[in-house]
């Protein structure tokens, strides 16, 4: 599946596709601040926008696009939590997932994926609490009891597992239905 059309795309076409995918990803991130669930949904959709780059143009191009979108989002998107989730996990995860899926031991594979997710969640909220802090944000983050955070983390892990499974389905839909529109002979 991956890299199938690399030889069919010229450099200008690759640059154009990267630009369009990056612009669409940035658009999702900008729109994410408008709806309450957007803080978590927008980085997911933005990361999926970069998936065709990884699959058809190359991993280096996809990672460069992720860096570009992360930097632009850092300057343009007012919701820092959304930007951090994109920059630290959800932006590059669709590019990383096929590599993680090569881990043969199913338990080891899921431990690696969930370990990455939980490390990023800890990093994001530590950064929000100690570095990008305001009195309102500090109050919001520290105003809940430990039970709230445990439930939130369990729900986050369940959502991440669902996201991981559905990402394979999105990749399949792209290969079977959408790829032909990006790379015509």
N, C-alpha and C positions, 0 to 999 in steps of 0.2 A: 504494500500500500504506500509506504513512504517513499518520497523521492521519485515517483514514477514519471513525472513530467519535467524533471529538471532539464533534460536535454532539449525539450521543446520550447523553452522560454528564453527569449533574448534578454540581454541585460536591461534595456529600457522597459520591457514588460515586467521584469522582476522588480525593478525600482517602482514602477507604477502600482503593482499589486501590493508591495510593502507599504507604499504611501496610503493607498486606499484602506488597507487593513488597519494601519496605525490610526488613521483619521477616524475610522469607525469605532475602534477601541476607545479612543479619547472621547468621542461623542457619548459612548455609553458611560464613561466615568463622569463626564460633566453632567449628564442627565441623572446619574445616581444620587446626587444630592437633593433632587427634587421630591423624591418619594422616600418614606421612612425605611422600607426594606431595601432600598437602593444601596445602602452601605455595604451590603453583602452580595446582592444580586448583580450590581453593575460590574464589579471586578471579575465575576464569573463570566459574564457575557463578553467583557473586554478581552479576557484571556482567550476565549474561544475565537474571537476575531483574529487573533494572531496564529491560530492553529494551521490555517492553510499555508502560511509562510514556512513553518517548520516542515510540513509534509511535502511541499512541492518545490520550494526554493532552497531550503537548507536550514539546519539548526543554527548556524552562525548568524544568518540573516534574521531568524526569528528572535534570537537573544538580543541582537542589536536593536531590533524593533521594540522589544520589551523594554530595553533600557531607555530608548527614545520616548516611548509613551509614558514610562514612569517619571522621567525628568519633566516632561511637559505637564503631566498631571500634578506633579509637585508644585508647579508654578501656577496652574490654572484652576485646579479643583479645590474648592474651599473645605471639603470634608477630609481631614487628614487621616481618619480611620480608614476610609475607603481607599485612599491612595496607598496607605501602608499595606493593606491586605493585597492590593494589586501588585505593588512593588516587591513585597516579600514572599508571596506565594502564588496567587491566582493568575498573575501575568505570565509566569514562566512554567507553571505546572502542566499545561497541555503539551508543552515541548518536552518536559521531563518525564511525563507519565509513561510513554512507551519504553523508556529505559528502565523505569521501576517495574514495569510489567514483565521484564525479562528475568526477574528474580524467580527462580523455579519453586522455591519453598513458599507456599501460599501464606503461611503464618508469618514468615519473615518478610514477605512482600507487604502485607498489611501493617506489620509493625513499623516498617520503614516509612510507609505513606502516612500512617497516623502519628508516628513520631515527628515527622516533618511538620505536619499540620499543627500539632500541639506545641512544638517549639516556636513556630511562627506566631501562634496565638499568644503565647507567653511574651514573645518579643514585642509584638504590636502593643499589647496592653501595658507592658513595662515602659515602652517608649512614650505612649500616651500619658501615662501617669507621672513619669519622671522627667521627660525631656520636652514634650509638646504640651505642657500643662497650662491650664488656666483654672481659675477658682471654680468656674461652673463645671468644667470637665472633671476636675478632681472630685468635686461633690458628687457628680453623677457616677463616677467609677467606684468611689468608696462608700456610697450611700446604701449599698445592698449588703445583705449578709452573705456568709460563705455558702449557704445552701443555694442561693440564687446563682452564684458563679459555678458551682458544681453542676447544677441542672443545665446552665447555659453551655458549659463545656461538653457535657454528654450530648446535648442536642446538636452542638456544632460538629462533633465527631460523627454523629449519625448523618447529618447533612453532607459532610465531606465524603463519606462512603457512598452516599447516593450520587453525589456529583461525580465521583471517580467512575462509577459504573456507567452513568449516563454520558460521560465524556467519550467513552468507547463507542457508544451509539451515535453520538454527534459526528465522530470521526468517520463512521461507516456511512452515514447519510451524506456527508461531504463527498466521500469517494464515489458513491454510487449516483448521486443526483446533482451535486453542485460543481464539482471539479471541472466538468466539461464546459461550463460557462466561463471559467477563468482561463483555461488553456485550450484554445481551439487551434487546430492545425492549419 
